[in-house]
């Protein structure tokens, strides 16, 4: 019981001492000047403004919008060539608005080092490869001018059509031309639209409730309920359309391979880093190695000189010790000789 009471008194004394120390430190802190008194009040206002601002949530949202914009520009620039100019203007405006947002509306973000943009680089590379295929398909399958002026002349056997006097074999676009002739004009007629050509007026060949044009081949020549129905002409147009589709597929494959080769060639010709950047990095590496080598030499030199000084002091001590031993030996010999005499 006496030990327990002594221990409790010791704990109470320690508690009182710590509380007294804390109160002393608190009073000293209250007496010490604040940072606002040491520095200008504007710094305190900036700190309070930073604390009141919303925190910066990271760069994911910023990168996401830029990558989506790059995907639209890269994949659909063939449909809207001015998309690059519009994106450049939008990025310039957003650059200033983001600078204002980060500088005045959000809390200052903490700096974090990074070697690159991470997985976004792979996403951009994938979009670049997909953009090649998408643009080629857009150019090939949404451009009637390319089909009529480039693909159909290759698919057709001749550019001059044969004429006929039989009304059953005459083409609707030209009464003197036979639709059996494998010429470019007959190929173009197969891709015509009812209501889109002067020789296919919608008032005559479409129903009154039709709001859009119709395909001449599928909704005219091959439709049994249409006044344009012609089975022989329908089968012939389908064969011609299949032939043009095959040529379009070959064009897509050739153009896609050509663009892929061009992309590899540009990637090989244009380095990832400019020459001045590579030279600057090499110079920085050389200077760092040179400074490290000089520091090692100075350290090694100091170490060698210190070792030499220690060795010389040891040799001197050894010589002095040897001289003392020799003097003691001489004194012992002289004392022994004097004792014998």
Buried (B, 14 or more C-beta within 10 A) or exposed (E): EEEEEEEEEEEEEEEEEEEEEEEEEEEEEEEEEEEEEEEEEEEBEEEEEEEEEEEBEEBEEEBEEBBEBBBBBBBBBBEEEEBEEEBEEEEEEBEEEEEEEBEEEBBEEEEEEEEEBEEBEEBBEEBBEEBBBBBBBBBBBEBEEBBBEBBBEEBBEEEEBBEBEEEEBBBBBBEEBBBBBBBBBBBBBBBBBBBBBEBBEBEEBBEEEEEEBBBBBBBBBBBEEBEBEBEEBBEBBBEBBEBBBEBBEEBBEEBBEEBEEEEEEEEEEEEEEEEEEEEEEEEEEEEEEEEEEEEEEEEEEEEEEEEEEEEEEEEEEEEEEEEEEEEEEEEEEEEEEEEEE
